[in-house]
Amino acid sequence: MPRQPKRPSSGRTKGRITAVQPGGDSAFTESLSSRLGKDIKPPSRKRPVQQMDVSVRYTYRAPHEVYGKSGYSVVSNDFLADVLAVLIAQHGMSPIQSAVLLWCIGRQREGWLRATHKKIADKLGVERSNVTRALGRLEGWHMIQRVDTGLIFVNPLLGFEGNGDVQHEVLDALRRGAPEGAFPELKAPPAPRSVQLELLADGEDDEEVDEEGRAC
């Protein structure tokens, strides 16, 4: 559905200015003039307005300027702040696991990327076996999914390259026909036991420590 222009906050106009179908400046100007002519009341005369001239000026915003040529992805702020940052700080996620996840998010296009374990290892400068173990752990946390050899899918709720309409199409396709609860939600790992033990200095019980261990 075409987006409707924002209604002015002041003035004597009543009703809403509706968006018009694509037809160039003339179609938009004609429809806008007609609508305003019906809604605006003359300041002195009580007869309806017969004609109104409207000037339309378009203002385009510059695209985001980003590093490199790959553009940018929309990444969940809550995931970055409440999950990823906490896991890295508390050592619940190893450096290689976080590096592999960030690399996959940065290279996905509409959630998908083609990359072998060896390619990721070469890009990050680490052993291939470490990448394989990291991908397995990330898959267990429902952050990524290895669909086929060299084909990886990043959970679109975490990071997605593409507009919101495309993301909803991808999510709908994943959920369509699947049993209730089958779509994997984010399963963040708990804080490591070593961090929880450090919080027991004041004699708190395990349940209280577990809640603090997950807090930012």
Secondary structure, DSSP 4 states (H G I P E B T S, - for coil): -PPPPPPPSSSS--S------S-HHHHHHHHHHHHHHHHPPPSS--SPP----------PPPPPP-SSSS---EE-HHIIIIIIHHHHHTTSS-HHHHHHHHHHHHH-BTTEEE--HHHHHHHHTS-HHHHHHHHHHHHHTTSEEEEETTEEEE-TTTEESS-HHHHHHHHHHHHTTPPTT-SPPP-PPPPPHHHHHHGGGG---HHHHHHHHT--
